[in-house]
């Protein structure tokens, strides 16, 4: 970095930068860990309704035990007292197993410990398509479908809109620019809304594409055929999401670039006679890289939650519908599992962003370390 | 016309298109600048000074309605150059600019030395080392330690940033540097030291300057010539000594009377009224409304009248034919 011939003792600036960076990274890491801890603990309390869910669980255990004892022919000839004792014994066994006899506060801390170690436990009612009750398996099974669809849609929207916006900001006020602005309100309708129309048109009026699902049933054995089938199924939901967000996205990036291209240093660069592609790269994109990367990374982790309605409309087996079902079933471990993973992803992303800011922006790196 | 004319500007015009109508920011401006001369363009806020500078440098906003006139730099008629040729051949290499608000004229994420050296690397294709070595020379010339070359702009004080921008303007050894309010955001001591740096540059490099300012006191330090601008037009162009001692145009006189001076009993006097709107300005003399010497002829556009060798005044008071001039009170200088 210090490459000029008259840099004061070579390497000293670099060392200074490095020390500041490490100090800064350490502080941020501690702060983020604390944030995750608080976030996860809050989720545990909320998802358990502050312990209320335990009461429900207790009632459920009791009724299950008495059902089981009554239905079992082996216990037919027991006297009511004996039977009640048996039921009480079974209930207390189950309570002990689940440690429901301990106060919620104690167990919530225990939950927290396990959650922070990513030990997500077993689901109460839900199970994965392969039959596993492990929350981890349930989530991992749905992850690829969500990442594939939402990842490609968002990447497409992001890159298309940034480059289109840069292009338009150069042609501010042109017919093309004005028509994109006019189209921006089309994003008021959500993706699933466009999805319904697209399904109507391309799956029924002109039946060229499948109406929903991720792959034909039964799934093709050949890997290439499988991929082609997934691609065909992806096309409509992808288009729906693209349509619903592209114009507003171009519009907002265009405004962003317009604001930043009227900075004094950009005007100075123009007066300096620099070619316009250099101005765009070094004077517009480079100083604004931090907010651009921020929105890019936040978009990436936003994929984690999927999109509930769109997944329903296209019958897409993603995380959105999974979490929706989990909430409906009050399947606390699945909800908590989802949130814990999201919290970690968010924390890692924010940490990454902090480091990137420091690398990209000397004001953060130098000032931040000094403080 | 003279042996050493560097810049010749004829009937320059720049009109902006706005929602409220056409703004005539620069409306028929003509002047000449000789080599190694410093011309101060004086004027109130909004009189079109900065527009004049931007027009000369071709860094214009998008809402241009009309531009006109001829600009000749040395032997080059600038109007005939395409934007691309102007950028490659004139901008920064022959004519550079220090912009208003140059506090923010440096890219916040690039080291100062790199930015100063950048025009040489990009426009002349110099190597990094060579460009940085040259940048170090101009840093010394404008009075900043070369240690600051490896710093980022936010690590520099306002005065140092201003000097760095000045260094950037001088790095390619242009014949002409346009300074748009270079010191108006700085404290008086810093202003003085920057003016001293400019004087040194002028003496050592023979650079010509156009200094655009509203600050009469600071400008008098550097000025060889003064052009006074009012409502998009030049009302008086004269040698600095003549202008400051014996202003001719009524506006010049009133402006000089409004400047407070040391060791002088006389109270500074404000000029009553407001400059006219540049939307559809009035016909005739634009200062007429505020002028104590107004007479019938002022309803006609004033001609630029030559007084002596080196002074031009746009005022009918100096016309040959003064028959219809009523009660003119003689009020030369002080």
Contacts between the chains, C-beta under 8 A, distances in Angstrom:
chain1	res1	chain2	res2	distance
A	2	B	150	5.6
A	3	B	128	7.4
A	4	B	111	7.6
A	4	B	113	5.3
A	4	B	114	7.6
A	4	B	132	4.9
A	4	B	149	5.6
A	4	B	150	5.7
A	5	B	129	5.9
A	5	B	132	5.9
A	5	B	133	6.4
A	5	B	136	7.7
A	6	B	113	7.9
A	6	B	132	7.4
A	6	B	136	5.5
A	6	B	146	4.8
A	6	B	147	7.7
A	6	B	149	6.2
A	6	B	150	7.9
A	7	B	149	7.9
A	7	B	150	5.0
A	8	B	147	5.6
A	8	B	150	7.2
A	13	B	150	6.2
A	172	B	62	6.5
A	173	B	62	6.8
A	263	B	104	6.8
A	264	B	99	6.6
A	264	B	101	5.1
A	264	B	102	7.2
A	264	B	103	7.8
A	264	B	104	3.9
A	264	B	105	5.0
A	265	B	104	6.2
A	265	B	105	5.5
A	265	B	106	5.8
A	265	B	107	4.8
A	265	B	108	7.3
A	267	B	59	6.0
A	267	B	99	6.6
A	267	B	105	7.8
A	268	B	99	5.8
A	268	B	102	7.4
A	268	B	105	4.2
A	268	B	106	7.7
A	268	B	165	7.6
A	269	B	107	7.4
A	270	B	59	5.0
A	271	B	57	5.2
A	271	B	59	4.6
A	271	B	91	6.9
A	271	B	92	7.4
A	271	B	96	7.8
A	271	B	97	5.0
A	271	B	99	6.7
A	272	B	91	7.1
A	272	B	92	5.1
A	272	B	96	7.9
A	272	B	118	7.1
A	272	B	119	5.3
A	272	B	168	7.5
A	273	B	87	4.4
A	273	B	88	7.2
A	273	B	90	7.9
A	273	B	91	3.2
A	273	B	92	4.6
A	273	B	93	7.5
A	273	B	119	7.1
A	273	B	123	6.0
A	274	B	118	7.3
A	274	B	119	7.6
A	274	B	122	5.6
A	274	B	123	8.0
A	275	B	87	7.5
A	275	B	122	7.3
A	278	B	122	6.5
A	282	B	107	7.0
A	282	B	110	7.1
A	283	B	107	5.8
A	286	B	107	7.6
A	286	B	109	5.9
A	286	B	110	7.6
A	287	B	107	6.3
A	287	B	108	5.7
A	287	B	109	5.1
A	360	B	109	7.0
A	361	B	108	7.7
A	361	B	109	6.0
A	362	B	108	7.8
A	362	B	109	6.2
A	362	B	152	4.3
A	362	B	154	7.4
A	363	B	108	6.6
A	363	B	152	7.1
A	363	B	154	5.2
A	366	B	152	7.3
A	366	B	155	7.2
A	367	B	154	7.9
